[in-house]
Amino acid sequence: MSDSDNSILLIGESGAGKTHFGAQLLKRLLQAEGALRMDGAATNLEPFQAAMQRLDEGMAADHTATATYVDSVWPITDAQGRRAQLIWPDYGGEQIKTISTSRRVPVAWRERVLPAQSWLLLIRLQHTRVSDDIFSRPLQQLGGGGTAQRAAALSDQSRLIELLQMMIYIGAPAVSEQMIRPRLTVLLTCWDELKTEELPGSILQQQLPMLTDFIKSTWASPEVLGLSALERPLHPRDQDPEYAARGPEQFGYVVLPDGQRSTDLTLPIQRLLIDLA
């Protein structure tokens, strides 16, 4: 299997924290300070480099404009020589939500999904709507007893399930048992904001139970990890002097499925790389 076939597709809606994660991950890959390093020339790094500069100044990166579109491909390798390509599609993240709401998968996305051997799904729990939707309550209740009718909409977890179902249909339409390929890792971003000691899998089960049950019933061995790319909130205009003085590479951590913490932000991807071997 070539490096281009051995690809890991990153999936995350707007606001999930892709910008800060990408900037922190890029710095570590270039400096080879973790389990992974860059293995050749990456494409379209400009947005991530701009975010790195903001973090170096102790400030949060600017929000990526909805219209911004960058397909960034990063060749990566680990100490054992396992190689893959990390694919960052649609840097702005809006296409993910559009796929679910329009129920149409663009040709470009089909071309990304088909060869991907692993999916890395970024979810920011603080930004998910978990109120009742058309799957959890009867329509007459959602409509106010039939008098004050209001639109019934999909909750965020229902929309995420639908997104995964469409991607599965594209990549493996004949699946009849739990999937081994593509592998799936769920990365719960902005973990520090949750202020919890729960395991990542437990907190996902508590807050998005329907999505969790779908993932467990569909994949043979999915993983759920936590991620705090910055470790603390940063302001887009006011500088954090300590952050700038110490450097952003001194901040950030991942929470492994068993609750252990590591400052190596490459681990969620490296664990997928091991499974691809």
N, C-alpha and C positions, 0 to 999 in steps of 0.2 A: 504494500500500500504506500503510495507516494505521500509526501507532506501535504500536498494540495487536497488529496482525498481524505487525509486524516485531519479533519477540521473541527473546531469547536465554535459553535455559533452562540454569540451573546445576545440575549433577548431581554429588553427592559423598556417599559413605557416611560414617557417623559416624566421627569421628577423622581425617578427611581435611584438616582445617584450615579449614573454611568459616567458623567463627566469627571467627578472627583475620584472615583475608583480607577478610571482609565489613566488619569494623570499620576496618581500614586503608584499604580501598577507599572506604568511606563518607566518611571524613575527607577524602580527596583529592577526591572528587566535590563535596562541599559547599564546599571551598575553591578548587575549579577550578584545581588546581595541576598537572594532567596533561593528557593528550590528550582526556579526557572531563570533563563536568561534569553535575551534576544538572539536569534540565530540567523542573521542576515538583515537585509534592508526591509523595513516596514513601509507601508504605503499610507499616505494621507495622515500624517501625524500633526498637522498644524493646529487643529482644535485642542488636542491633548497638550501640546507644547504651550499653547496660550494659557491653559488651565494650570500647568505646572508653574508658569511664571507668576500667576496670581497667588498660588499657594506659597511660593518662595517669599512673597511679600507679606505673608500672614493674612491673606484675605481669601474669601470664597470666590470661586470662579463665577463669571457671569453666566446667566441662564442662556442656553443655546437657543437661537431663534428657531421657530417652528419650521421655517423654510430651509434651514440648513440641512444639507444632505452630504454625508461623507461616508464612503465605504472604505474602512480601514482594515488592512490585513497585516497581522503581526506573525512572523515566523518565530516559533519558540522551541526551546529544547531544555531537557533537564540533565542532571549529572550522569544519568545512565544512557544518555544518547537518544532518548525517546523524543520524537519531533512531531510537531503539529502546526497548524495555522489557526490563530485566534482571529475570528471574524467579528468586527464591530460594524454592523450595518445600521444605516439611518441614525447618525449621531444625535439628531434632534429627538428621536424616540416617538414622534407622533404617528409614524406609519403603523406601529404596533397596535395602537388603539383604533386606528382607521380600519385595519384588517378585521377586527372583531365587529365593529359597528356596521361596516359596509358588507361584511361577509364575502369579501372578494380578496383573493391573494394575488398581488401583482406578480408578473413574470419574474422580476428581479428577485423577489422573495422565494419563489419556487426554486430558482437556481441556487439560492443559498441553503435552503432546507434540504434538498435532495442529497447532496454529498456529505452533509454534516454528520459526524459520528457521535457528537455530544452536543447537548444544549445546556447553556448556563442561563437560568431564568432569574432575573433580578426583581425582587418585590420589596417595596417600602411599605410596611404594614401600616405606618401612621397615615398613609395617603389612600388606604383602601376603604371603600364604603361597604360596610357589612350589614346594613339594614335589610329588612325583609324585602324580597323581590318576588317575581312571579313563580319562582320555584319553591319558595318556602311558605307562602301563604296563598289561600284561594284568591282568585281575581276579585270576587265581590268584597272581600275584606280590604284588599289594596285599594279598591275604588270607593271606600267609605260607605259600604253597605248599600251601594246601588243608587245613592242620591247625589252625593258630591263626588262625581267621578274624577279621577286624576290618572295621569299616564302611569302605567306600570312599566318600570325599566329594569333591566338586568343589573344586578349588583356587580361589584368589581370582581368578586371571585367567580361569579357565573361567566363574566366576560373572559376571564383568564382561562377558564375551562374550555370555553368555546374556541379561543385562540389555539390552545394546545390540540384540541380535536381536529381543527382544520390543518394544522401542521402535520399531525400524525397521518391524516388522510393523504396528504401530499407525499410524505416520505415512506409510509408503510401502510397502504390502504387495505392490505389483506391480513392484518394482525388479528390473531385469534386467541392469543395468550399474552401473559405479561411480557412487555418489551425488554429486550436486552440492549438493542441499538435502535435509535440513538440513546446514549446514556443521558440522564437528567440530574442536574444539581440545581437546587433552589438556593439562592443567596439572599438572605434577609438583610437589606441594606440599612444604613444609619442605625445600627444596633445600639449605640450608646443612647439614643433617644428613647429606647424602650424601657431602660432602667429596670431590667429584670435579670434574675439569676436562672431563669428557666432554660432548658435545653432548646436549641433552635427548632427541632422537630416538634417539641411540646408546645411552644408558643405559636407555631404555625397551625397546629391542630386546634388550639383554643380559639384563635382569631379567624382562621379561614378553614373551618372543618370540612366543608363540602369540597373545596379545592384539594385539601390534604387527602381525603378519602379517594378522590378521583386519581390523584397521582399514585397513591399506594396500590390501587387496584389495576393501574395501567402499566406501571414500570416494575421490573423485577427487583431492582435495588436502588431506588432513588436516594439522594442525600440532601439534607437540609443543613446549611451552615449560616452563621451570622457574620456580618461584615460591618465594621466601622472604619471607613476609609480615612476619615480625618481625626477620629477619636474625640473631637470636641467641635461644637458649632463655631463657624467662622462667619464674619460679616462681610458682605460684598464691598463695603466702602471703608469700614473702620479696621485698622490693622491690629492684629494680635502680636505684640512685640515678642513674646516668648516663642510663638510659633515660627516667626521669621528668624529669630536668633538661633534656635535649635535646628531648624530645617524640617520640612514636611515629612522627610523620610524617617524621622524619629517618632512619628505619630501613625496611628492606624493599627488595627488588629482584626483577626478573624476568630470566630468561635466555631470550633469543630463540633461534629455531631455529639460527641461525648461531653461537651462543655469546656474542654481545654481551650485556652487562648494562645494565639501565636501572633507575633508581629510580622510574620511572613505572609504578605497579601497575595503571593502567588500560589499558595497551597490549594485553594478551591479549584484552580485550573490544573495544577500538577496532579491532583487526585484523579481528575478525569483522564489525564494523559496516561497514568498508570493503567487505568481500565481499558484504554485503547490499545495497549501493547499486545 
